[in-house]
């Protein structure tokens, strides 16, 4: 299992796509500073799910907090859909 991305890498990818982290928060209708708080170590699931879905990565790669809870929290909605589709096509669990 891959470790979480570095917070600076996440911020850089969000800035490349949205210009600023604040624009990302507005576009995804997240609370102000929720991404910053998440990247500083707070457990903010809506922000983590939005980042995972936008960057198309599993939830446990967004924050060390969710990395430890990987089995309980599963992954981002888009990633779950891909895994379910792959499972239907192959007949095997992802």
HUMONOR-V441658 format. One record per residue. N is the residue number from 0. SS is DSSP state (alpha for helix, beta for strand, coil for the rest). PHI is phi in radians with two decimals (999 if undefined). OMEGA is omega as a letter, one per 30 degrees, with the letter a starting at -180 (999 if undefined). Layout:
n:N ss:SS phi:PHI omega:OMEGA
n:N ss:SS phi:PHI omega:OMEGA
//
This chain:
n:0 ss:coil phi:999 omega:a
n:1 ss:coil phi:-1.30 omega:l
n:2 ss:coil phi:-1.29 omega:l
n:3 ss:coil phi:-1.10 omega:l
n:4 ss:coil phi:-1.21 omega:l
n:5 ss:coil phi:-1.18 omega:a
n:6 ss:alpha phi:-0.93 omega:l
n:7 ss:alpha phi:-1.16 omega:l
n:8 ss:alpha phi:-1.18 omega:l
n:9 ss:alpha phi:-1.10 omega:l
n:10 ss:alpha phi:-1.07 omega:a
n:11 ss:alpha phi:-1.09 omega:l
n:12 ss:alpha phi:-1.16 omega:l
n:13 ss:alpha phi:-1.15 omega:l
n:14 ss:alpha phi:-1.15 omega:l
n:15 ss:alpha phi:-1.12 omega:a
n:16 ss:alpha phi:-1.54 omega:a
n:17 ss:alpha phi:-2.11 omega:a
n:18 ss:coil phi:1.57 omega:l
n:19 ss:coil phi:-2.49 omega:l
n:20 ss:alpha phi:-1.16 omega:l
n:21 ss:alpha phi:-1.08 omega:l
n:22 ss:alpha phi:-1.09 omega:l
n:23 ss:alpha phi:-1.07 omega:a
n:24 ss:alpha phi:-1.06 omega:l
n:25 ss:alpha phi:-1.13 omega:a
n:26 ss:alpha phi:-1.09 omega:a
n:27 ss:coil phi:-1.60 omega:l
n:28 ss:coil phi:0.99 omega:l
n:29 ss:coil phi:-1.70 omega:l
n:30 ss:coil phi:-1.11 omega:l
n:31 ss:coil phi:-1.01 omega:l
n:32 ss:coil phi:1.14 omega:a
n:33 ss:alpha phi:-1.15 omega:l
n:34 ss:alpha phi:-1.19 omega:l
n:35 ss:alpha phi:-1.05 omega:l
n:36 ss:alpha phi:-1.12 omega:l
n:37 ss:alpha phi:-1.07 omega:a
n:38 ss:alpha phi:-1.23 omega:l
n:39 ss:coil phi:-1.57 omega:l
n:40 ss:coil phi:2.06 omega:l
n:41 ss:coil phi:-1.35 omega:l
n:42 ss:coil phi:-1.56 omega:l
n:43 ss:coil phi:-2.14 omega:a
n:44 ss:alpha phi:-1.06 omega:l
n:45 ss:alpha phi:-1.02 omega:l
n:46 ss:alpha phi:-1.17 omega:l
n:47 ss:alpha phi:-1.10 omega:l
n:48 ss:alpha phi:-1.16 omega:l
n:49 ss:alpha phi:-1.12 omega:l
n:50 ss:alpha phi:-1.15 omega:a
n:51 ss:alpha phi:-1.05 omega:a
n:52 ss:alpha phi:-1.20 omega:a
n:53 ss:alpha phi:-1.16 omega:a
n:54 ss:alpha phi:-1.51 omega:l
n:55 ss:coil phi:0.98 omega:l
n:56 ss:coil phi:-2.26 omega:l
n:57 ss:coil phi:-1.14 omega:a
n:58 ss:alpha phi:-0.98 omega:a
n:59 ss:alpha phi:-1.20 omega:l
n:60 ss:alpha phi:-1.54 omega:a
n:61 ss:coil phi:-1.43 omega:a
n:62 ss:coil phi:-2.58 omega:l
n:63 ss:alpha phi:-1.06 omega:l
n:64 ss:alpha phi:-1.05 omega:a
n:65 ss:alpha phi:-1.46 omega:l
n:66 ss:alpha phi:-1.09 omega:l
n:67 ss:alpha phi:-1.24 omega:a
n:68 ss:coil phi:-1.80 omega:a
n:69 ss:alpha phi:-0.87 omega:a
n:70 ss:alpha phi:-1.18 omega:a
n:71 ss:alpha phi:-1.40 omega:a
n:72 ss:alpha phi:-1.66 omega:a
n:73 ss:coil phi:1.12 omega:a
n:74 ss:coil phi:-2.40 omega:a
n:75 ss:coil phi:-1.12 omega:a
n:76 ss:alpha phi:-0.99 omega:a
n:77 ss:alpha phi:-1.13 omega:l
n:78 ss:alpha phi:-1.14 omega:l
n:79 ss:alpha phi:-1.09 omega:l
n:80 ss:alpha phi:-1.11 omega:l
n:81 ss:alpha phi:-1.09 omega:a
n:82 ss:alpha phi:-1.12 omega:l
n:83 ss:alpha phi:-1.15 omega:l
n:84 ss:alpha phi:-1.12 omega:l
n:85 ss:alpha phi:-1.09 omega:a
n:86 ss:alpha phi:-1.16 omega:l
n:87 ss:alpha phi:-1.11 omega:a
n:88 ss:alpha phi:-1.26 omega:a
n:89 ss:alpha phi:-1.71 omega:a
n:90 ss:coil phi:1.39 omega:a
n:91 ss:coil phi:-2.12 omega:l
n:92 ss:coil phi:-1.23 omega:a
n:93 ss:coil phi:-1.30 omega:999
//
